Amino acid sequence: MKNKKEMILPTVVLTVICLVASAALALTNQITAPLIAQAQEAAAREARLMVLPDADDFTQITDFSTENIIDVYEAKNGAGYAITATAKGYAGDLQVMIGITSEGTIADTQVMISEETPGLGSRVAEEPYRSQYRGKNASLDGVDMISGSTVSSGAFEAAVNAAFKVYAEVSGADLGLEEPADPRETMFPGVALTPIEVADAIEAYRAEDQGYLLLVAVPGYKNSQMEVFAGVDAEGKLVGVALGANSESPGVGTKVGEAEHTSKFVGKDANNVEEVDIVSGATTSSGSFMNGVKKALSLITPEMLAELEVSK
């Protein structure tokens, strides 16, 4: 009997200790949780006042559909908006708070959460990088990347772009930015496109007797899908290329779709297209884009080109 008591007693004692400890932790959490929440809100409000110093106080806005937005606060005195946006950086998510004035320019920015590499990508949270955004409108003209930290810089810029997008949504402001042209409308201007079937192409069109327009897909950054448009004339030469749907790093990998790069492909064919240089800081995306162009060229057969000559 004694041995049974000796076995039960420690178990009872441990159970009581666990119950008391759990109750104490629950009580502590009840007391500290509101205090922590108040401290976090105070810090967030201070950050909002830092990025939009002309504001007096803020009202949260929750009715928006723009993606990659954490929260939106409107200044009660009409000074503008404090917006927190997120983007995928080099090492993880990058959260940036952006203050956008009622005139549609950036008052200031603050990095709220960053997992970027110390001394490299982490420089997006420092000066002089952030200061170049002050006073910029949605075009972000003159904003440069950090050499050696293009992914982190691109993530910061992507967060700012998302902030401007939701700013336009909630304020009704016109950012004055042109929508990207549709290659289906611009690659062969004034020429009717007739859909055709081409194996391994997402879309394919015959541009009367002028050439063909193909949309193909290739592996992009981190095995995502990159879509590439390519227009080919009756001689098998490129009349234009364009970047379609993709998951490339905004402001970095997406540069392969900018005119400065795509214009270099015009006049090239399957024999010399590889002469086009890669985009600095976007080696992987450049390679994927090149593969897309080469794939499109390979799908244009001699028989297809011969059909164009016959119809002339």
C-alpha positions in Angstrom: 0.0 0.0 0.0 2.8 2.3 0.9 4.5 1.8 -2.4 1.3 2.6 -4.2 1.0 5.9 -2.3 4.6 6.7 -3.1 3.9 6.2 -6.8 0.6 8.2 -6.9 1.8 11.2 -4.8 4.5 12.5 -7.2 2.1 12.2 -10.1 -0.6 14.2 -8.2 2.0 16.8 -7.2 3.3 17.2 -10.8 -0.3 17.5 -12.1 -1.1 20.3 -9.6 2.1 22.1 -10.5 1.2 21.9 -14.2 -2.3 23.2 -13.6 -1.0 26.0 -11.5 1.7 26.9 -14.0 -0.8 26.8 -16.9 -3.3 29.0 -15.0 -0.5 31.5 -14.2 0.6 31.6 -17.9 -3.0 32.1 -19.0 -3.4 34.9 -16.5 -0.1 36.5 -17.6 -1.2 36.3 -21.2 -4.5 37.9 -20.4 -2.7 40.8 -18.7 0.2 41.2 -21.2 -1.5 40.5 -24.6 -3.5 43.8 -24.6 -0.4 45.7 -23.5 1.7 44.1 -26.3 -1.1 44.9 -28.8 -1.2 48.5 -27.7 2.6 48.8 -28.0 2.5 47.3 -31.5 -0.2 49.7 -32.6 1.6 52.6 -31.1 4.8 51.6 -33.0 2.8 51.2 -36.2 1.1 54.6 -35.7 4.5 56.2 -35.1 5.8 54.6 -38.4 2.8 55.9 -40.3 3.6 59.4 -39.0 7.2 59.0 -40.1 6.3 58.1 -43.7 3.5 60.7 -43.8 4.6 63.5 -41.4 1.8 65.9 -42.5 -0.9 63.6 -41.3 -2.6 64.2 -38.0 -4.2 60.8 -37.4 -5.4 57.8 -39.5 -8.4 55.8 -40.4 -7.9 52.2 -41.6 -9.3 51.3 -45.0 -10.1 47.6 -45.6 -12.1 47.8 -48.8 -9.5 47.1 -51.5 -8.6 44.3 -53.9 -5.0 45.1 -54.8 -2.7 42.1 -54.0 0.4 42.2 -51.8 -1.0 44.9 -49.5 -0.8 44.4 -45.7 -2.8 47.5 -44.7 -3.9 50.9 -45.8 -4.5 53.9 -43.6 -5.9 57.3 -44.8 -4.8 60.5 -43.1 -7.9 62.1 -41.4 -6.7 65.6 -42.5 -6.4 64.5 -46.2 -2.6 64.5 -46.2 -2.5 61.2 -48.0 -2.1 57.5 -47.2 0.3 55.2 -45.3 0.4 51.9 -47.0 2.2 48.7 -46.0 3.0 46.4 -48.9 5.0 43.2 -49.2 7.1 41.6 -51.9 9.4 38.5 -52.2 13.0 39.5 -51.5 16.2 37.5 -51.8 15.9 35.7 -48.5 12.2 36.1 -47.6 9.4 38.6 -47.5 10.1 42.3 -47.5 7.5 44.5 -45.9 7.7 48.2 -46.7 5.5 51.1 -45.4 5.1 53.9 -48.0 3.6 57.3 -47.4 1.9 58.7 -50.5 0.7 62.3 -50.3 -2.6 63.6 -51.7 -0.6 64.8 -54.7 0.5 61.3 -55.5 4.1 61.5 -54.5 6.1 59.6 -52.0 6.7 61.4 -48.7 8.9 58.7 -47.2 9.4 54.9 -46.8 10.2 52.6 -44.0 11.2 48.9 -44.1 9.0 47.1 -41.5 10.2 43.5 -41.9 13.3 42.3 -43.8 15.1 39.0 -44.0 17.6 40.3 -46.6 21.3 39.5 -46.3 23.1 41.9 -43.9 25.4 44.3 -45.7 23.9 43.5 -49.1 20.1 43.3 -49.5 19.6 44.9 -46.1 20.9 48.2 -47.6 17.4 48.7 -49.0 16.4 49.8 -45.5 19.2 52.3 -45.3 20.2 55.6 -46.9 20.9 56.7 -49.5 18.7 54.0 -51.2 15.4 55.0 -49.5 15.9 58.7 -50.0 15.8 58.4 -53.8 12.1 57.5 -53.5 11.1 60.7 -51.8 9.1 63.0 -54.0 8.7 60.4 -56.7 5.4 59.7 -58.4 4.2 56.3 -59.7 6.7 56.4 -62.6 9.6 56.1 -60.2 11.8 57.9 -62.7 15.4 58.1 -61.6 15.2 55.3 -59.0 18.3 53.0 -59.3 19.0 49.5 -58.0 21.7 48.7 -55.5 24.6 47.1 -57.2 25.0 43.5 -56.0 21.5 43.6 -54.4 19.2 43.7 -57.5 16.7 41.2 -56.1 16.3 43.1 -52.8 16.1 46.4 -54.7 13.5 44.9 -57.1 11.5 43.7 -54.1 11.5 47.1 -52.5 10.4 48.7 -55.8 7.7 46.0 -56.3 6.3 46.9 -52.8 6.2 50.6 -53.8 4.5 49.8 -57.1 1.9 47.8 -55.2 1.4 50.7 -52.8 0.8 53.1 -55.7 -1.7 50.6 -57.2 -3.8 50.4 -54.1 -3.5 54.2 -53.6 -5.1 54.6 -57.0 -7.8 52.1 -56.1 -8.8 53.7 -52.8 -8.3 57.3 -53.8 -9.6 57.2 -57.4 -6.4 59.0 -58.5 -5.1 58.7 -62.0 -1.5 57.7 -61.8 -0.9 58.7 -65.4 0.8 55.4 -66.3 0.1 53.8 -69.6 -1.0 50.1 -69.6 1.4 47.8 -71.3 0.7 47.4 -75.0 -0.8 44.0 -76.1 1.7 42.4 -78.5 -1.3 40.9 -80.4 -2.2 44.5 -81.4 1.2 46.0 -81.8 3.5 43.3 -83.3 1.9 43.5 -86.7 0.2 46.9 -86.7 -2.8 47.1 -89.1 -2.6 43.4 -90.0 -5.4 41.0 -89.2 -4.3 38.0 -87.0 -5.9 34.6 -87.8 -5.6 32.0 -85.0 -3.8 28.8 -86.1 -2.7 25.6 -84.5 1.1 25.3 -83.8 2.2 22.4 -81.7 3.8 23.4 -78.3 2.7 27.0 -78.6 0.1 28.5 -76.2 -1.2 30.8 -78.9 -0.4 31.1 -82.6 -1.6 33.5 -85.2 -0.9 34.1 -88.9 -0.5 37.8 -89.8 -1.9 37.6 -93.3 1.1 37.2 -95.6 3.4 39.2 -93.3 4.4 36.5 -90.8 3.4 34.8 -87.6 2.9 35.7 -84.0 3.6 33.0 -81.3 3.1 32.9 -77.6 5.2 30.2 -75.9 6.0 29.2 -72.3 9.4 28.3 -70.8 10.8 27.7 -67.3 11.5 31.1 -65.6 13.0 32.2 -62.3 12.9 29.5 -59.6 11.1 27.1 -62.1 8.1 29.4 -62.5 6.5 29.8 -66.0 7.5 32.6 -68.3 5.5 33.4 -71.4 7.2 35.0 -74.4 5.7 36.6 -77.5 7.6 36.5 -80.7 6.7 37.9 -84.1 8.4 36.4 -87.2 8.3 37.8 -90.7 8.2 35.9 -94.0 12.0 35.6 -94.0 12.1 34.0 -90.6 13.4 37.2 -88.9 12.0 38.6 -85.7 9.9 41.7 -86.0 9.5 41.9 -82.3 9.4 40.1 -79.0 7.6 40.7 -75.7 7.4 39.4 -72.2 4.0 37.8 -71.3 2.8 36.4 -68.0 5.6 35.7 -65.6 6.8 35.5 -62.0 10.1 37.2 -62.5 11.4 39.6 -59.8 9.8 43.0 -60.5 12.3 45.7 -61.5 15.0 43.0 -62.0 14.0 40.0 -64.0 11.1 41.9 -65.6 13.7 44.2 -67.3 14.0 41.5 -70.0 10.6 42.7 -71.2 11.6 46.4 -71.4 12.1 48.0 -74.8 15.8 48.6 -74.2 16.3 44.8 -74.2 13.5 43.5 -76.5 14.5 46.0 -79.3 17.8 44.2 -79.7 16.0 41.1 -81.0 14.5 42.8 -84.0 16.0 41.6 -87.3 17.6 38.5 -85.6 16.8 34.9 -86.7 17.6 31.4 -85.4 21.2 31.7 -86.6 22.2 34.9 -84.8 19.6 35.5 -82.0 22.1 34.4 -79.3 24.2 37.5 -80.2 21.7 39.5 -78.0 23.4 40.3 -74.7 21.8 39.4 -71.3 20.4 42.1 -69.0 22.9 43.0 -66.3 21.7 41.6 -62.9 19.1 39.4 -64.5 21.1 36.5 -65.9 18.5 33.8 -65.1 15.6 35.8 -66.5 17.6 36.7 -69.6 18.4 33.1 -70.3 14.8 32.1 -69.9 13.6 34.9 -72.2 16.2 33.9 -74.8 15.0 30.3 -74.5 11.5 31.5 -75.1 12.5 33.4 -78.2 14.5 30.5 -79.6 11.6 28.1 -78.9 9.2 30.3 -80.9 11.7 30.6 -83.8 12.1 26.8 -83.8 8.3 26.3 -84.1 8.2 28.4 -87.4 8.8 25.7 -90.0 10.1 26.3 -93.6 6.7 25.1 -94.8 4.9 27.8 -92.8 7.2 30.5 -94.3 6.6 29.0 -97.8 2.9 29.4 -97.3 3.4 33.1 -96.8 5.3 33.4 -100.1 2.5 31.6 -101.9 -0.2 33.9 -100.6 1.6 37.1 -101.7 
